[in-house]
Amino acid sequence: MHALVAFFDDEADKKVRDLQRRIGAKHNHPPHLTYAVAGTIGPKVRKELREDLERLWLPDLWLHTLSTFSTSENVLMLGAVVDTELLAVHSAIHDVLASKVKNPSAYYLPGSWVPHCTLAHDIDDEAMKAAFAAVFPVEPIRAKVREVSIVDTQTGEIDVLKKASTAPR
């Protein structure tokens, strides 16, 4: 599987990792927000994404809401504040991906997407309650996007599509 993600600046990365450590969560990848997931995001689509991302401003993210959701596994997360800039980037990404990737995950499609940074996943109900209590309340975290990358969830390989903008914030 391939995930298109935004990795955070050092300060936000450290704050999220501190929360993850407090609850004993271990992750294979740095803290991030996922824009899209698909079975395969191939070279041609990556080229198009690079070109499109060069024209886009990547807004800061406010990780503000401690929350949970359950699909096939329990997830404790920091929800991102949804604003028009974030939705515009998400929509632009999915415009490029539409009909060009195999097996897109419905959880990340426009209209279904819940932008978040995972703190813990695949934990039982009691561990979820304990983890929530261990970090509540959470101070909002301003996460500047350091880079947007494709992560191969099987191999761990990371393909950087765009580094952070140097424009003033």
C-alpha positions as CSV (number, residue, x, y, z in Angstrom):
1,M,0.0,0.0,0.0
2,H,1.1,3.6,-0.6
3,A,0.1,6.5,1.5
4,L,0.5,10.2,0.6
5,V,1.4,12.0,3.8
6,A,2.5,15.3,5.2
7,F,5.4,15.1,7.7
8,F,5.6,17.8,10.4
9,D,8.3,20.3,11.4
10,D,10.7,19.3,14.2
11,E,8.8,21.0,17.0
12,A,5.4,19.5,16.1
13,D,7.0,16.1,15.5
14,K,8.5,16.2,19.0
15,K,5.2,17.2,20.7
16,V,3.3,14.3,19.0
17,R,6.1,11.8,19.8
18,D,6.0,13.0,23.4
19,L,2.2,12.2,23.5
20,Q,2.8,8.8,21.8
21,R,5.5,8.0,24.4
22,R,3.2,8.9,27.3
23,I,0.8,6.2,26.1
24,G,3.4,3.7,25.1
25,A,2.5,3.8,21.4
26,K,5.1,2.7,18.9
27,H,5.1,3.7,15.2
28,N,7.1,2.7,12.1
29,H,6.9,6.2,10.6
30,P,7.2,9.7,12.0
31,P,4.0,11.6,13.0
32,H,2.1,12.7,9.9
33,L,-1.3,13.5,8.4
34,T,-2.4,11.2,5.6
35,Y,-4.1,12.7,2.5
36,A,-4.6,9.5,0.5
37,V,-4.0,5.8,0.6
38,A,-4.1,3.4,-2.4
39,G,-2.8,0.0,-3.3
40,T,-0.3,1.6,-5.7
41,I,0.6,5.2,-6.5
42,G,2.8,4.7,-9.6
43,P,5.6,6.8,-11.1
44,K,3.5,8.7,-13.6
45,V,1.0,9.8,-11.0
46,R,3.9,10.7,-8.6
47,K,5.3,13.0,-11.4
48,E,1.9,14.7,-11.8
49,L,1.6,15.1,-8.0
50,R,5.1,16.7,-7.8
51,E,4.0,19.2,-10.5
52,D,0.7,19.9,-8.8
53,L,2.2,20.3,-5.4
54,E,4.7,22.8,-6.6
55,R,1.8,25.1,-7.4
56,L,0.1,24.6,-4.0
57,W,0.6,26.4,-0.7
58,L,0.7,23.8,2.1
59,P,-1.1,25.3,5.1
60,D,0.0,24.8,8.7
61,L,-2.1,22.2,10.5
62,W,-3.7,22.7,13.9
63,L,-3.8,19.4,15.6
64,H,-6.5,20.4,18.1
65,T,-9.0,17.7,18.9
66,L,-8.2,14.6,20.9
67,S,-10.6,12.0,19.6
68,T,-11.1,8.3,18.8
69,F,-12.6,6.3,16.0
70,S,-13.2,2.6,15.3
71,T,-13.2,0.9,12.0
72,S,-11.5,-2.5,12.1
73,E,-9.2,-1.2,14.8
74,N,-9.4,1.4,17.6
75,V,-7.6,4.6,16.9
76,L,-6.7,7.5,19.3
77,M,-5.9,10.6,17.2
78,L,-5.4,14.3,17.2
79,G,-7.9,15.7,14.7
80,A,-6.8,18.6,12.5
81,V,-8.9,21.7,12.3
82,V,-10.6,21.6,8.9
83,D,-10.4,24.9,6.9
84,T,-10.7,25.8,3.3
85,E,-7.0,25.7,2.7
86,L,-6.6,22.2,4.0
87,L,-9.6,21.0,2.0
88,A,-8.3,22.7,-1.2
89,V,-5.0,20.8,-0.9
90,H,-6.8,17.6,-0.2
91,S,-9.1,18.1,-3.2
92,A,-6.2,19.0,-5.5
93,I,-4.4,15.8,-4.5
94,H,-7.4,13.7,-5.2
95,D,-8.0,15.4,-8.6
96,V,-4.6,14.1,-9.6
97,L,-5.2,10.6,-8.2
98,A,-8.7,10.2,-9.6
99,S,-8.9,7.1,-11.8
100,K,-5.1,6.8,-11.8
101,V,-4.4,4.7,-8.7
102,K,-5.3,1.2,-7.8
103,N,-7.6,0.4,-4.8
104,P,-8.0,3.9,-3.3
105,S,-9.0,3.8,0.4
106,A,-12.5,5.2,0.8
107,Y,-11.5,6.6,4.2
108,Y,-9.4,9.2,2.6
109,L,-11.6,10.3,-0.3
110,P,-13.1,13.8,-0.3
111,G,-16.3,13.8,1.7
112,S,-15.2,10.9,3.9
113,W,-11.7,12.1,5.0
114,V,-11.2,12.8,8.7
115,P,-7.8,14.7,8.8
116,H,-5.8,13.5,11.8
117,C,-2.5,12.4,13.2
118,T,-2.7,8.9,14.8
119,L,-1.4,8.6,18.4
120,A,-2.2,5.0,18.9
121,H,-4.0,2.3,16.8
122,D,-5.1,-1.3,17.1
123,I,-5.6,-1.2,20.8
124,D,-8.4,-2.7,22.8
125,D,-11.1,-0.7,24.5
126,E,-9.5,-0.7,28.0
127,A,-6.1,0.5,26.5
128,M,-8.0,3.1,24.6
129,K,-9.6,4.5,27.7
130,A,-6.3,4.5,29.6
131,A,-4.5,6.2,26.6
132,F,-7.1,8.9,26.3
133,A,-6.9,9.6,30.1
134,A,-3.1,9.7,30.0
135,V,-3.0,12.6,27.5
136,F,-6.2,14.5,28.2
137,P,-6.4,17.4,27.9
138,V,-4.1,18.1,24.9
139,E,-2.7,21.5,24.1
140,P,-3.2,22.3,20.4
141,I,-0.2,21.7,18.3
142,R,0.7,23.9,15.3
143,A,2.2,21.6,12.7
144,K,4.1,23.1,9.8
145,V,4.4,20.8,6.9
146,R,8.0,19.8,6.5
147,E,7.4,17.6,3.4
148,V,4.8,15.7,1.4
149,S,5.8,12.2,0.6
150,I,4.6,8.8,-0.6
151,V,5.2,6.1,2.0
152,D,5.3,2.4,1.0
153,T,3.6,0.9,4.1
154,Q,5.1,-2.5,3.4
155,T,8.8,-1.6,2.8
156,G,8.9,1.7,4.7
157,E,10.4,3.4,1.7
158,I,9.7,7.2,1.5
159,D,9.6,9.1,-1.7
160,V,9.6,12.9,-1.1
161,L,7.3,14.8,-3.5
162,K,7.7,18.3,-2.1
163,K,9.8,19.9,0.6
164,A,8.2,22.7,2.8
165,S,7.8,26.1,1.3
166,T,10.1,28.8,2.4
167,A,7.4,31.5,2.0
168,P,6.6,33.6,5.1
169,R,4.0,32.2,7.4
